[in-house]
């Protein structure tokens, strides 16, 4: 089986980011004859040879069709996989119709009936219309949560064409034998890009309340993004908020292990890999009520889910856990057991390869 993937993930070209995208795609490449990824890029970047049968090549919008056709003519792929239903999905539909090949579109985000996502940027209204058109051209669609699957069914996609497969996360390296919150300072950890969808204004308001009641508290934020400078300036007089910037993925383990808990205040989250990684370090989570949080966190058992933008409720739940070590440890243990049972790196890798084979109609 030869697969052409179209993505917007610049970490596949060696750009800094949070996650293990290269490692994950190397695992895919081991199970196919060839895997190539065309990465939509805004600036000039070099191609990255990731394995003998796996090349990540940057493409630019004004020449993306030509570059895709060049790759197609060279390797004659069996399958096209697109990482979103918008720009990459539209290019996938073009190639599907031109070369009469099977097409998979991924939904890594919660794009339908989501007012928060629509408000983030005027382009999202255009993207929504593109997605509504492209989903009916796909032979299969992969989603990362049950909530997204239900929305696609309402849009007319046949249930048998939807595969719910979590993003593979190599959890073993995050496993910790220790219990949550044993260090002196009470640390809340957030890991993610500094973008509007993460709703940092809600985080900042919650942090102010927490600090007024838990003076030995610190909120550490790992990640970079277009809003980094804005929020650093906004919190310059709040020393309990620490912006740590980029941390290599392999180095995240120690930050999870020294945290008391993980918290995310996103208004739009399709699948929270951060919650999986935290659970393996036996850390509970407090998160806003997104489809991604609901997919992983069992409210009141492995953490708490609070209403979107409700900074008072978020602060209340975090304060309760920071002040009740026994509950913190019990929830951390529950998070570990739930994630260990439900999510598995190799199982999800195999499920994705199986989806590819089913879509092209055989065991190529």
ABEGO torsion letter per residue (X at the ends): XBBBBBBABAAAAGBBBBEAAAAAAAAAAAABABBBBBBBBABBBBBBBABAABBBBBBBAAAAAAAAAAAAAAAGBABBBBABABAAAAAAAAAAAAAGBBBBBBBABBABGBAAAAAABAAAAAAAAAAAAAAAABABBBBABAAAAAAAAAAGBBAAABBBBBBBBBAAAABBABBBGABABBBBBBBEBBBAAAGAAAAAAAAAAAAAABAABBBBBBEBEAAAAAAAAAAAABAABBBAEBBBAAAAAAAAAABABBBBABABBABBAAAAAAAAAGBBBBBBBBAAAAAABBBGAAEBBBBBGBAAAAAAAAAAAAABAAAAAAAAAAAAAAAAAABBAAAAAAAAAAAAAAAAGEAX
